[in-house]
Amino acid sequence: MPEDIKRPRFLTVEQVAEELNVSVSQIRASLKSGDLRGIQIGGRNVWRIAVTDVEDYIAEAYRQTAERIAAGELAE
């Protein structure tokens, strides 16, 4: 990524949903369950998710998927 383009530190629920190609309600459910870390800012249901937390969430999803494949839980 070019140095003059700075990626934001935090993303909105909508931005994370778009990044992961899932619904906003799925992201909100992941926040409420604790699977995805985020912080509530100000009013109710105003969440911000750190880019690093999104990356951690993705890495954990890869790890869990690999585990399920190794255990024979997922069909090819």
mmCIF file of the N, C-alpha and C atoms, coordinates in Angstrom:
data_MODEL
# 
_entry.id   MODEL 
# 
loop_
_atom_site.group_PDB 
_atom_site.id 
_atom_site.type_symbol 
_atom_site.label_atom_id 
_atom_site.label_alt_id 
_atom_site.label_comp_id 
_atom_site.label_asym_id 
_atom_site.label_entity_id 
_atom_site.label_seq_id 
_atom_site.pdbx_PDB_ins_code 
_atom_site.Cartn_x 
_atom_site.Cartn_y 
_atom_site.Cartn_z 
_atom_site.occupancy 
_atom_site.B_iso_or_equiv 
_atom_site.pdbx_formal_charge 
_atom_site.auth_seq_id 
_atom_site.auth_comp_id 
_atom_site.auth_asym_id 
_atom_site.auth_atom_id 
_atom_site.pdbx_PDB_model_num 
ATOM 1   N N  . MET A 1 1  ? 0.855   -1.177  0.000  1.00 0.00 ? 1  MET A N  1 
ATOM 2   C CA . MET A 1 1  ? 0.000   0.000   0.000  1.00 0.00 ? 1  MET A CA 1 
ATOM 3   C C  . MET A 1 1  ? 0.900   1.238   0.000  1.00 0.00 ? 1  MET A C  1 
ATOM 4   N N  . PRO A 1 2  ? 0.628   2.189   -0.881 1.00 0.00 ? 2  PRO A N  1 
ATOM 5   C CA . PRO A 1 2  ? 1.456   3.401   -0.918 1.00 0.00 ? 2  PRO A CA 1 
ATOM 6   C C  . PRO A 1 2  ? 1.419   4.142   0.424  1.00 0.00 ? 2  PRO A C  1 
ATOM 7   N N  . GLU A 1 3  ? 2.522   4.768   0.746  1.00 0.00 ? 3  GLU A N  1 
ATOM 8   C CA . GLU A 1 3  ? 2.643   5.451   2.033  1.00 0.00 ? 3  GLU A CA 1 
ATOM 9   C C  . GLU A 1 3  ? 1.670   6.603   2.192  1.00 0.00 ? 3  GLU A C  1 
ATOM 10  N N  . ASP A 1 4  ? 1.283   7.256   1.089  1.00 0.00 ? 4  ASP A N  1 
ATOM 11  C CA . ASP A 1 4  ? 0.409   8.420   1.194  1.00 0.00 ? 4  ASP A CA 1 
ATOM 12  C C  . ASP A 1 4  ? -1.061  8.044   1.416  1.00 0.00 ? 4  ASP A C  1 
ATOM 13  N N  . ILE A 1 5  ? -1.392  6.744   1.298  1.00 0.00 ? 5  ILE A N  1 
ATOM 14  C CA . ILE A 1 5  ? -2.753  6.288   1.570  1.00 0.00 ? 5  ILE A CA 1 
ATOM 15  C C  . ILE A 1 5  ? -2.761  5.626   2.940  1.00 0.00 ? 5  ILE A C  1 
ATOM 16  N N  . LYS A 1 6  ? -3.455  6.265   3.874  1.00 0.00 ? 6  LYS A N  1 
ATOM 17  C CA . LYS A 1 6  ? -3.488  5.752   5.241  1.00 0.00 ? 6  LYS A CA 1 
ATOM 18  C C  . LYS A 1 6  ? -4.801  5.020   5.478  1.00 0.00 ? 6  LYS A C  1 
ATOM 19  N N  . ARG A 1 7  ? -4.706  3.787   5.910  1.00 0.00 ? 7  ARG A N  1 
ATOM 20  C CA . ARG A 1 7  ? -5.896  3.006   6.240  1.00 0.00 ? 7  ARG A CA 1 
ATOM 21  C C  . ARG A 1 7  ? -6.365  3.426   7.626  1.00 0.00 ? 7  ARG A C  1 
ATOM 22  N N  . PRO A 1 8  ? -7.678  3.547   7.832  1.00 0.00 ? 8  PRO A N  1 
ATOM 23  C CA . PRO A 1 8  ? -8.168  3.964   9.145  1.00 0.00 ? 8  PRO A CA 1 
ATOM 24  C C  . PRO A 1 8  ? -7.879  2.905   10.207 1.00 0.00 ? 8  PRO A C  1 
ATOM 25  N N  . ARG A 1 9  ? -7.772  3.350   11.445 1.00 0.00 ? 9  ARG A N  1 
ATOM 26  C CA . ARG A 1 9  ? -7.519  2.432   12.556 1.00 0.00 ? 9  ARG A CA 1 
ATOM 27  C C  . ARG A 1 9  ? -8.783  1.650   12.913 1.00 0.00 ? 9  ARG A C  1 
ATOM 28  N N  . PHE A 1 10 ? -9.937  2.310   12.806 1.00 0.00 ? 10 PHE A N  1 
ATOM 29  C CA . PHE A 1 10 ? -11.205 1.691   13.171 1.00 0.00 ? 10 PHE A CA 1 
ATOM 30  C C  . PHE A 1 10 ? -12.158 1.680   11.987 1.00 0.00 ? 10 PHE A C  1 
ATOM 31  N N  . LEU A 1 11 ? -13.015 0.658   11.960 1.00 0.00 ? 11 LEU A N  1 
ATOM 32  C CA . LEU A 1 11 ? -14.028 0.520   10.925 1.00 0.00 ? 11 LEU A CA 1 
ATOM 33  C C  . LEU A 1 11 ? -15.411 0.489   11.567 1.00 0.00 ? 11 LEU A C  1 
ATOM 34  N N  . THR A 1 12 ? -16.416 0.849   10.787 1.00 0.00 ? 12 THR A N  1 
ATOM 35  C CA . THR A 1 12 ? -17.797 0.742   11.251 1.00 0.00 ? 12 THR A CA 1 
ATOM 36  C C  . THR A 1 12 ? -18.271 -0.702  11.054 1.00 0.00 ? 12 THR A C  1 
ATOM 37  N N  . VAL A 1 13 ? -19.393 -1.006  11.656 1.00 0.00 ? 13 VAL A N  1 
ATOM 38  C CA . VAL A 1 13 ? -20.004 -2.333  11.479 1.00 0.00 ? 13 VAL A CA 1 
ATOM 39  C C  . VAL A 1 13 ? -20.277 -2.575  9.993  1.00 0.00 ? 13 VAL A C  1 
ATOM 40  N N  . GLU A 1 14 ? -20.774 -1.554  9.324  1.00 0.00 ? 14 GLU A N  1 
ATOM 41  C CA . GLU A 1 14 ? -21.083 -1.674  7.896  1.00 0.00 ? 14 GLU A CA 1 
ATOM 42  C C  . GLU A 1 14 ? -19.827 -1.937  7.062  1.00 0.00 ? 14 GLU A C  1 
ATOM 43  N N  . GLN A 1 15 ? -18.740 -1.253  7.396  1.00 0.00 ? 15 GLN A N  1 
ATOM 44  C CA . GLN A 1 15 ? -17.493 -1.464  6.663  1.00 0.00 ? 15 GLN A CA 1 
ATOM 45  C C  . GLN A 1 15 ? -16.953 -2.874  6.858  1.00 0.00 ? 15 GLN A C  1 
ATOM 46  N N  . VAL A 1 16 ? -17.042 -3.383  8.091  1.00 0.00 ? 16 VAL A N  1 
ATOM 47  C CA . VAL A 1 16 ? -16.565 -4.748  8.362  1.00 0.00 ? 16 VAL A CA 1 
ATOM 48  C C  . VAL A 1 16 ? -17.447 -5.754  7.625  1.00 0.00 ? 16 VAL A C  1 
ATOM 49  N N  . ALA A 1 17 ? -18.751 -5.536  7.635  1.00 0.00 ? 17 ALA A N  1 
ATOM 50  C CA . ALA A 1 17 ? -19.663 -6.430  6.922  1.00 0.00 ? 17 ALA A CA 1 
ATOM 51  C C  . ALA A 1 17 ? -19.314 -6.465  5.435  1.00 0.00 ? 17 ALA A C  1 
ATOM 52  N N  . GLU A 1 18 ? -19.040 -5.303  4.871  1.00 0.00 ? 18 GLU A N  1 
ATOM 53  C CA . GLU A 1 18 ? -18.670 -5.237  3.449  1.00 0.00 ? 18 GLU A CA 1 
ATOM 54  C C  . GLU A 1 18 ? -17.334 -5.945  3.206  1.00 0.00 ? 18 GLU A C  1 
ATOM 55  N N  . GLU A 1 19 ? -16.380 -5.711  4.079  1.00 0.00 ? 19 GLU A N  1 
ATOM 56  C CA . GLU A 1 19 ? -15.051 -6.329  3.947  1.00 0.00 ? 19 GLU A CA 1 
ATOM 57  C C  . GLU A 1 19 ? -15.142 -7.855  3.967  1.00 0.00 ? 19 GLU A C  1 
ATOM 58  N N  . LEU A 1 20 ? -15.998 -8.386  4.833  1.00 0.00 ? 20 LEU A N  1 
ATOM 59  C CA . LEU A 1 20 ? -16.129 -9.840  4.976  1.00 0.00 ? 20 LEU A CA 1 
ATOM 60  C C  . LEU A 1 20 ? -17.238 -10.430 4.104  1.00 0.00 ? 20 LEU A C  1 
ATOM 61  N N  . ASN A 1 21 ? -17.953 -9.552  3.400  1.00 0.00 ? 21 ASN A N  1 
ATOM 62  C CA . ASN A 1 21 ? -19.043 -9.981  2.520  1.00 0.00 ? 21 ASN A CA 1 
ATOM 63  C C  . ASN A 1 21 ? -20.120 -10.766 3.289  1.00 0.00 ? 21 ASN A C  1 
ATOM 64  N N  . VAL A 1 22 ? -20.511 -10.214 4.438  1.00 0.00 ? 22 VAL A N  1 
ATOM 65  C CA . VAL A 1 22 ? -21.579 -10.781 5.257  1.00 0.00 ? 22 VAL A CA 1 
ATOM 66  C C  . VAL A 1 22 ? -22.547 -9.662  5.624  1.00 0.00 ? 22 VAL A C  1 
ATOM 67  N N  . SER A 1 23 ? -23.626 -10.008 6.311  1.00 0.00 ? 23 SER A N  1 
ATOM 68  C CA . SER A 1 23 ? -24.616 -8.999  6.684  1.00 0.00 ? 23 SER A CA 1 
ATOM 69  C C  . SER A 1 23 ? -24.182 -8.219  7.924  1.00 0.00 ? 23 SER A C  1 
ATOM 70  N N  . VAL A 1 24 ? -24.739 -7.046  8.061  1.00 0.00 ? 24 VAL A N  1 
ATOM 71  C CA . VAL A 1 24 ? -24.492 -6.217  9.244  1.00 0.00 ? 24 VAL A CA 1 
ATOM 72  C C  . VAL A 1 24 ? -24.957 -6.962  10.496 1.00 0.00 ? 24 VAL A C  1 
ATOM 73  N N  . SER A 1 25 ? -26.086 -7.679  10.404 1.00 0.00 ? 25 SER A N  1 
ATOM 74  C CA . SER A 1 25 ? -26.590 -8.410  11.573 1.00 0.00 ? 25 SER A CA 1 
ATOM 75  C C  . SER A 1 25 ? -25.621 -9.518  11.997 1.00 0.00 ? 25 SER A C  1 
ATOM 76  N N  . GLN A 1 26 ? -24.915 -10.130 11.045 1.00 0.00 ? 26 GLN A N  1 
ATOM 77  C CA . GLN A 1 26 ? -23.913 -11.142 11.405 1.00 0.00 ? 26 GLN A CA 1 
ATOM 78  C C  . GLN A 1 26 ? -22.753 -10.509 12.176 1.00 0.00 ? 26 GLN A C  1 
ATOM 79  N N  . ILE A 1 27 ? -22.352 -9.324  11.765 1.00 0.00 ? 27 ILE A N  1 
ATOM 80  C CA . ILE A 1 27 ? -21.262 -8.640  12.468 1.00 0.00 ? 27 ILE A CA 1 
ATOM 81  C C  . ILE A 1 27 ? -21.723 -8.246  13.868 1.00 0.00 ? 27 ILE A C  1 
ATOM 82  N N  . ARG A 1 28 ? -22.934 -7.711  13.994 1.00 0.00 ? 28 ARG A N  1 
ATOM 83  C CA . ARG A 1 28 ? -23.455 -7.342  15.317 1.00 0.00 ? 28 ARG A CA 1 
ATOM 84  C C  . ARG A 1 28 ? -23.547 -8.566  16.228 1.00 0.00 ? 28 ARG A C  1 
ATOM 85  N N  . ALA A 1 29 ? -23.976 -9.701  15.694 1.00 0.00 ? 29 ALA A N  1 
ATOM 86  C CA . ALA A 1 29 ? -24.055 -10.930 16.484 1.00 0.00 ? 29 ALA A CA 1 
ATOM 87  C C  . ALA A 1 29 ? -22.662 -11.374 16.934 1.00 0.00 ? 29 ALA A C  1 
ATOM 88  N N  . SER A 1 30 ? -21.676 -11.249 16.065 1.00 0.00 ? 30 SER A N  1 
ATOM 89  C CA . SER A 1 30 ? -20.296 -11.618 16.418 1.00 0.00 ? 30 SER A CA 1 
ATOM 90  C C  . SER A 1 30 ? -19.732 -10.695 17.494 1.00 0.00 ? 30 SER A C  1 
ATOM 91  N N  . LEU A 1 31 ? -20.100 -9.424  17.441 1.00 0.00 ? 31 LEU A N  1 
ATOM 92  C CA . LEU A 1 31 ? -19.677 -8.479  18.481 1.00 0.00 ? 31 LEU A CA 1 
ATOM 93  C C  . LEU A 1 31 ? -20.316 -8.838  19.813 1.00 0.00 ? 31 LEU A C  1 
ATOM 94  N N  . LYS A 1 32 ? -21.610 -9.110  19.796 1.00 0.00 ? 32 LYS A N  1 
ATOM 95  C CA . LYS A 1 32 ? -22.332 -9.413  21.042 1.00 0.00 ? 32 LYS A CA 1 
ATOM 96  C C  . LYS A 1 32 ? -21.885 -10.730 21.656 1.00 0.00 ? 32 LYS A C  1 
ATOM 97  N N  . SER A 1 33 ? -21.494 -11.695 20.820 1.00 0.00 ? 33 SER A N  1 
ATOM 98  C CA . SER A 1 33 ? -21.036 -12.988 21.346 1.00 0.00 ? 33 SER A CA 1 
ATOM 99  C C  . SER A 1 33 ? -19.592 -12.924 21.825 1.00 0.00 ? 33 SER A C  1 
ATOM 100 N N  . GLY A 1 34 ? -18.871 -11.882 21.412 1.00 0.00 ? 34 GLY A N  1 
ATOM 101 C CA . GLY A 1 34 ? -17.464 -11.764 21.788 1.00 0.00 ? 34 GLY A CA 1 
ATOM 102 C C  . GLY A 1 34 ? -16.522 -12.412 20.791 1.00 0.00 ? 34 GLY A C  1 
ATOM 103 N N  . ASP A 1 35 ? -17.075 -13.004 19.724 1.00 0.00 ? 35 ASP A N  1 
ATOM 104 C CA . ASP A 1 35 ? -16.211 -13.607 18.707 1.00 0.00 ? 35 ASP A CA 1 
ATOM 105 C C  . ASP A 1 35 ? -15.382 -12.549 17.976 1.00 0.00 ? 35 ASP A C  1 
ATOM 106 N N  . LEU A 1 36 ? -15.970 -11.377 17.811 1.00 0.00 ? 36 LEU A N  1 
ATOM 107 C CA . LEU A 1 36 ? -15.276 -10.246 17.178 1.00 0.00 ? 36 LEU A CA 1 
ATOM 108 C C  . LEU A 1 36 ? -15.185 -9.131  18.207 1.00 0.00 ? 36 LEU A C  1 
ATOM 109 N N  . ARG A 1 37 ? -13.972 -8.658  18.430 1.00 0.00 ? 37 ARG A N  1 
ATOM 110 C CA . ARG A 1 37 ? -13.779 -7.565  19.390 1.00 0.00 ? 37 ARG A CA 1 
ATOM 111 C C  . ARG A 1 37 ? -14.168 -6.236  18.777 1.00 0.00 ? 37 ARG A C  1 
ATOM 112 N N  . GLY A 1 38 ? -14.760 -5.395  19.589 1.00 0.00 ? 38 GLY A N  1 
ATOM 113 C CA . GLY A 1 38 ? -15.111 -4.062  19.154 1.00 0.00 ? 38 GLY A CA 1 
ATOM 114 C C  . GLY A 1 38 ? -15.367 -3.198  20.368 1.00 0.00 ? 38 GLY A C  1 
ATOM 115 N N  . ILE A 1 39 ? -15.554 -1.911  20.132 1.00 0.00 ? 39 ILE A N  1 
ATOM 116 C CA . ILE A 1 39 ? -15.862 -0.993  21.231 1.00 0.00 ? 39 ILE A CA 1 
ATOM 117 C C  . ILE A 1 39 ? -17.128 -0.232  20.893 1.00 0.00 ? 39 ILE A C  1 
ATOM 118 N N  . GLN A 1 40 ? -17.917 0.034   21.933 1.00 0.00 ? 40 GLN A N  1 
ATOM 119 C CA . GLN A 1 40 ? -19.101 0.847   21.746 1.00 0.00 ? 40 GLN A CA 1 
ATOM 120 C C  . GLN A 1 40 ? -18.735 2.290   22.020 1.00 0.00 ? 40 GLN A C  1 
ATOM 121 N N  . ILE A 1 41 ? -19.121 3.149   21.102 1.00 0.00 ? 41 ILE A N  1 
ATOM 122 C CA . ILE A 1 41 ? -18.816 4.572   21.200 1.00 0.00 ? 41 ILE A CA 1 
ATOM 123 C C  . ILE A 1 41 ? -20.128 5.326   21.331 1.00 0.00 ? 41 ILE A C  1 
ATOM 124 N N  . GLY A 1 42 ? -20.217 6.166   22.343 1.00 0.00 ? 42 GLY A N  1 
ATOM 125 C CA . GLY A 1 42 ? -21.386 7.028   22.480 1.00 0.00 ? 42 GLY A CA 1 
ATOM 126 C C  . GLY A 1 42 ? -22.687 6.275   22.584 1.00 0.00 ? 42 GLY A C  1 
ATOM 127 N N  . GLY A 1 43 ? -23.576 6.539   21.643 1.00 0.00 ? 43 GLY A N  1 
ATOM 128 C CA . GLY A 1 43 ? -24.927 5.989   21.682 1.00 0.00 ? 43 GLY A CA 1 
ATOM 129 C C  . GLY A 1 43 ? -25.007 4.494   21.502 1.00 0.00 ? 43 GLY A C  1 
ATOM 130 N N  . ARG A 1 44 ? -26.200 4.031   21.710 1.00 0.00 ? 44 ARG A N  1 
ATOM 131 C CA . ARG A 1 44 ? -26.473 2.605   21.626 1.00 0.00 ? 44 ARG A CA 1 
ATOM 132 C C  . ARG A 1 44 ? -26.245 2.085   20.204 1.00 0.00 ? 44 ARG A C  1 
ATOM 133 N N  . ASN A 1 45 ? -25.638 0.919   20.113 1.00 0.00 ? 45 ASN A N  1 
ATOM 134 C CA . ASN A 1 45 ? -25.364 0.239   18.843 1.00 0.00 ? 45 ASN A CA 1 
ATOM 135 C C  . ASN A 1 45 ? -24.413 0.989   17.920 1.00 0.00 ? 45 ASN A C  1 
ATOM 136 N N  . VAL A 1 46 ? -23.628 1.917   18.460 1.00 0.00 ? 46 VAL A N  1 
ATOM 137 C CA . VAL A 1 46 ? -22.582 2.566   17.669 1.00 0.00 ? 46 VAL A CA 1 
ATOM 138 C C  . VAL A 1 46 ? -21.276 1.856   18.011 1.00 0.00 ? 46 VAL A C  1 
ATOM 139 N N  . TRP A 1 47 ? -20.834 1.004   17.104 1.00 0.00 ? 47 TRP A N  1 
ATOM 140 C CA . TRP A 1 47 ? -19.647 0.192   17.317 1.00 0.00 ? 47 TRP A CA 1 
ATOM 141 C C  . TRP A 1 47 ? -18.526 0.621   16.389 1.00 0.00 ? 47 TRP A C  1 
ATOM 142 N N  . ARG A 1 48 ? -17.301 0.430   16.855 1.00 0.00 ? 48 ARG A N  1 
ATOM 143 C CA . ARG A 1 48 ? -16.120 0.578   16.018 1.00 0.00 ? 48 ARG A CA 1 
ATOM 144 C C  . ARG A 1 48 ? -15.242 -0.648  16.254 1.00 0.00 ? 48 ARG A C  1 
ATOM 145 N N  . ILE A 1 49 ? -14.701 -1.156  15.161 1.00 0.00 ? 49 ILE A N  1 
ATOM 146 C CA . ILE A 1 49 ? -13.884 -2.366  15.225 1.00 0.00 ? 49 ILE A CA 1 
ATOM 147 C C  . ILE A 1 49 ? -12.512 -2.028  14.666 1.00 0.00 ? 49 ILE A C  1 
ATOM 148 N N  . ALA A 1 50 ? -11.482 -2.306  15.442 1.00 0.00 ? 50 ALA A N  1 
ATOM 149 C CA . ALA A 1 50 ? -10.113 -2.030  14.998 1.00 0.00 ? 50 ALA A CA 1 
ATOM 150 C C  . ALA A 1 50 ? -9.760  -2.945  13.825 1.00 0.00 ? 50 ALA A C  1 
ATOM 151 N N  . VAL A 1 51 ? -9.028  -2.404  12.876 1.00 0.00 ? 51 VAL A N  1 
ATOM 152 C CA . VAL A 1 51 ? -8.581  -3.185  11.729 1.00 0.00 ? 51 VAL A CA 1 
ATOM 153 C C  . VAL A 1 51 ? -7.821  -4.416  12.211 1.00 0.00 ? 51 VAL A C  1 
ATOM 154 N N  . THR A 1 52 ? -7.016  -4.261  13.239 1.00 0.00 ? 52 THR A N  1 
ATOM 155 C CA . THR A 1 52 ? -6.250  -5.404  13.763 1.00 0.00 ? 52 THR A CA 1 
ATOM 156 C C  . THR A 1 52 ? -7.178  -6.480  14.334 1.00 0.00 ? 52 THR A C  1 
ATOM 157 N N  . ASP A 1 53 ? -8.307  -6.074  14.912 1.00 0.00 ? 53 ASP A N  1 
ATOM 158 C CA . ASP A 1 53 ? -9.261  -7.061  15.429 1.00 0.00 ? 53 ASP A CA 1 
ATOM 159 C C  . ASP A 1 53 ? -9.959  -7.809  14.302 1.00 0.00 ? 53 ASP A C  1 
ATOM 160 N N  . VAL A 1 54 ? -10.193 -7.132  13.191 1.00 0.00 ? 54 VAL A N  1 
ATOM 161 C CA . VAL A 1 54 ? -10.761 -7.809  12.023 1.00 0.00 ? 54 VAL A CA 1 
ATOM 162 C C  . VAL A 1 54 ? -9.761  -8.842  11.505 1.00 0.00 ? 54 VAL A C  1 
ATOM 163 N N  . GLU A 1 55 ? -8.492  -8.466  11.435 1.00 0.00 ? 55 GLU A N  1 
ATOM 164 C CA . GLU A 1 55 ? -7.454  -9.396  10.977 1.00 0.00 ? 55 GLU A CA 1 
ATOM 165 C C  . GLU A 1 55 ? -7.342  -10.596 11.922 1.00 0.00 ? 55 GLU A C  1 
ATOM 166 N N  . ASP A 1 56 ? -7.419  -10.355 13.227 1.00 0.00 ? 56 ASP A N  1 
ATOM 167 C CA . ASP A 1 56 ? -7.382  -11.454 14.206 1.00 0.00 ? 56 ASP A CA 1 
ATOM 168 C C  . ASP A 1 56 ? -8.584  -12.378 14.035 1.00 0.00 ? 56 ASP A C  1 
ATOM 169 N N  . TYR A 1 57 ? -9.745  -11.791 13.791 1.00 0.00 ? 57 TYR A N  1 
ATOM 170 C CA . TYR A 1 57 ? -10.981 -12.558 13.585 1.00 0.00 ? 57 TYR A CA 1 
ATOM 171 C C  . TYR A 1 57 ? -10.841 -13.466 12.362 1.00 0.00 ? 57 TYR A C  1 
ATOM 172 N N  . ILE A 1 58 ? -10.279 -12.930 11.296 1.00 0.00 ? 58 ILE A N  1 
ATOM 173 C CA . ILE A 1 58 ? -10.075 -13.715 10.083 1.00 0.00 ? 58 ILE A CA 1 
ATOM 174 C C  . ILE A 1 58 ? -9.081  -14.845 10.339 1.00 0.00 ? 58 ILE A C  1 
ATOM 175 N N  . ALA A 1 59 ? -7.987  -14.556 11.016 1.00 0.00 ? 59 ALA A N  1 
ATOM 176 C CA . ALA A 1 59 ? -6.980  -15.581 11.318 1.00 0.00 ? 59 ALA A CA 1 
ATOM 177 C C  . ALA A 1 59 ? -7.584  -16.698 12.165 1.00 0.00 ? 59 ALA A C  1 
ATOM 178 N N  . GLU A 1 60 ? -8.418  -16.343 13.122 1.00 0.00 ? 60 GLU A N  1 
ATOM 179 C CA . GLU A 1 60 ? -9.070  -17.353 13.972 1.00 0.00 ? 60 GLU A CA 1 
ATOM 180 C C  . GLU A 1 60 ? -10.048 -18.195 13.153 1.00 0.00 ? 60 GLU A C  1 
ATOM 181 N N  . ALA A 1 61 ? -10.756 -17.566 12.222 1.00 0.00 ? 61 ALA A N  1 
ATOM 182 C CA . ALA A 1 61 ? -11.681 -18.308 11.358 1.00 0.00 ? 61 ALA A CA 1 
ATOM 183 C C  . ALA A 1 61 ? -10.913 -19.310 10.494 1.00 0.00 ? 61 ALA A C  1 
ATOM 184 N N  . TYR A 1 62 ? -9.768  -18.909 9.976  1.00 0.00 ? 62 TYR A N  1 
ATOM 185 C CA . TYR A 1 62 ? -8.929  -19.832 9.205  1.00 0.00 ? 62 TYR A CA 1 
ATOM 186 C C  . TYR A 1 62 ? -8.474  -20.999 10.081 1.00 0.00 ? 62 TYR A C  1 
ATOM 187 N N  . ARG A 1 63 ? -8.050  -20.687 11.311 1.00 0.00 ? 63 ARG A N  1 
ATOM 188 C CA . ARG A 1 63 ? -7.581  -21.737 12.225 1.00 0.00 ? 63 ARG A CA 1 
ATOM 189 C C  . ARG A 1 63 ? -8.696  -22.728 12.518 1.00 0.00 ? 63 ARG A C  1 
ATOM 190 N N  . GLN A 1 64 ? -9.888  -22.233 12.836 1.00 0.00 ? 64 GLN A N  1 
ATOM 191 C CA . GLN A 1 64 ? -11.015 -23.102 13.155 1.00 0.00 ? 64 GLN A CA 1 
ATOM 192 C C  . GLN A 1 64 ? -11.433 -23.942 11.946 1.00 0.00 ? 64 GLN A C  1 
ATOM 193 N N  . THR A 1 65 ? -11.396 -23.342 10.772 1.00 0.00 ? 65 THR A N  1 
ATOM 194 C CA . THR A 1 65 ? -11.749 -24.079 9.561  1.00 0.00 ? 65 THR A CA 1 
ATOM 195 C C  . THR A 1 65 ? -10.755 -25.205 9.305  1.00 0.00 ? 65 THR A C  1 
ATOM 196 N N  . ALA A 1 66 ? -9.476  -24.914 9.453  1.00 0.00 ? 66 ALA A N  1 
ATOM 197 C CA . ALA A 1 66 ? -8.441  -25.935 9.258  1.00 0.00 ? 66 ALA A CA 1 
ATOM 198 C C  . ALA A 1 66 ? -8.620  -27.076 10.251 1.00 0.00 ? 66 ALA A C  1 
ATOM 199 N N  . GLU A 1 67 ? -8.963  -26.746 11.485 1.00 0.00 ? 67 GLU A N  1 
ATOM 200 C CA . GLU A 1 67 ? -9.213  -27.759 12.514 1.00 0.00 ? 67 GLU A CA 1 
ATOM 201 C C  . GLU A 1 67 ? -10.386 -28.653 12.116 1.00 0.00 ? 67 GLU A C  1 
ATOM 202 N N  . ARG A 1 68 ? -11.452 -28.044 11.634 1.00 0.00 ? 68 ARG A N  1 
ATOM 203 C CA . ARG A 1 68 ? -12.638 -28.809 11.240 1.00 0.00 ? 68 ARG A CA 1 
ATOM 204 C C  . ARG A 1 68 ? -12.344 -29.684 10.025 1.00 0.00 ? 68 ARG A C  1 
ATOM 205 N N  . ILE A 1 69 ? -11.535 -29.196 9.100  1.00 0.00 ? 69 ILE A N  1 
ATOM 206 C CA . ILE A 1 69 ? -11.152 -30.009 7.935  1.00 0.00 ? 69 ILE A CA 1 
ATOM 207 C C  . ILE A 1 69 ? -10.335 -31.200 8.408  1.00 0.00 ? 69 ILE A C  1 
ATOM 208 N N  . ALA A 1 70 ? -9.360  -30.964 9.283  1.00 0.00 ? 70 ALA A N  1 
ATOM 209 C CA . ALA A 1 70 ? -8.507  -32.027 9.789  1.00 0.00 ? 70 ALA A CA 1 
ATOM 210 C C  . ALA A 1 70 ? -9.321  -33.083 10.557 1.00 0.00 ? 70 ALA A C  1 
ATOM 211 N N  . ALA A 1 71 ? -10.382 -32.642 11.220 1.00 0.00 ? 71 ALA A N  1 
ATOM 212 C CA . ALA A 1 71 ? -11.222 -33.558 11.993 1.00 0.00 ? 71 ALA A CA 1 
ATOM 213 C C  . ALA A 1 71 ? -12.256 -34.266 11.109 1.00 0.00 ? 71 ALA A C  1 
ATOM 214 N N  . GLY A 1 72 ? -12.285 -33.921 9.814  1.00 0.00 ? 72 GLY A N  1 
ATOM 215 C CA . GLY A 1 72 ? -13.230 -34.535 8.908  1.00 0.00 ? 72 GLY A CA 1 
ATOM 216 C C  . GLY A 1 72 ? -14.649 -34.008 9.036  1.00 0.00 ? 72 GLY A C  1 
ATOM 217 N N  . GLU A 1 73 ? -14.797 -32.838 9.642  1.00 0.00 ? 73 GLU A N  1 
ATOM 218 C CA . GLU A 1 73 ? -16.134 -32.266 9.853  1.00 0.00 ? 73 GLU A CA 1 
ATOM 219 C C  . GLU A 1 73 ? -16.666 -31.544 8.630  1.00 0.00 ? 73 GLU A C  1 
ATOM 220 N N  . LEU A 1 74 ? -15.788 -31.156 7.708  1.00 0.00 ? 74 LEU A N  1 
ATOM 221 C CA . LEU A 1 74 ? -16.216 -30.422 6.518  1.00 0.00 ? 74 LEU A CA 1 
ATOM 222 C C  . LEU A 1 74 ? -15.997 -31.254 5.278  1.00 0.00 ? 74 LEU A C  1 
ATOM 223 N N  . ALA A 1 75 ? -17.031 -31.337 4.473  1.00 0.00 ? 75 ALA A N  1 
ATOM 224 C CA . ALA A 1 75 ? -16.900 -32.069 3.206  1.00 0.00 ? 75 ALA A CA 1 
ATOM 225 C C  . ALA A 1 75 ? -16.170 -31.205 2.193  1.00 0.00 ? 75 ALA A C  1 
ATOM 226 N N  . GLU A 1 76 ? -15.496 -31.833 1.274  1.00 0.00 ? 76 GLU A N  1 
ATOM 227 C CA . GLU A 1 76 ? -14.757 -31.086 0.244  1.00 0.00 ? 76 GLU A CA 1 
ATOM 228 C C  . GLU A 1 76 ? -15.677 -30.517 -0.793 1.00 0.00 ? 76 GLU A C  1 
# 
